[in-house]
Structure formats: structure tokens, C-alpha cells
Amino acid sequence: MRLIALLILVIPGIMAALGIKLMRDMLFQILQPPFPFLWLQFLTGLLMLVFGIWFISGFVFYRDRKNKKVGIRYQSKTGPSSK
């Protein structure tokens, strides 16, 4: 089960790293083959970075919420005692 969780986190991590690389290449004026414009390369890299970080942080937050390791403010509101 831990191996599956690791694989689920590796793919967005690689995507975020590739996004950083695309943004860095744009700053050094290196145009990668699938992109016709530098601004499009930067925008794609930014979206990949944001999605990768968003997915990893959401996964960790969900796991911590399930294990009750978050503050009272972030605990789930579902259940009979929420009224």
C-alpha cells in the first residue's frame, strides 16, 4: 500500500520539477521543441508546478486529516457531533 502511495506522489513531483525546468529555460531564452513561444513555455511550466504542488499538498493534508494530525480548524465537519 505504501508503494502505491509513493507512486501516486512521484508522478506529480516529477511534473512539478519539469515545470520548474521549463520556467528556468524560459528565463535563459532556451525554447523547448513542443512550444512555439517562450511565454507559452513559461505558462505551461507554471501550471505544471502549481498542479504538482497542489496535488502533493492535498494528498498530505488528506492523510493527516484522516490520522487526526491537523488542528481543530482543519478537521472534517462531518459526523454526528458536528451539529
Beta strands, then each sheet from edge to edge (+ up, - down):
end
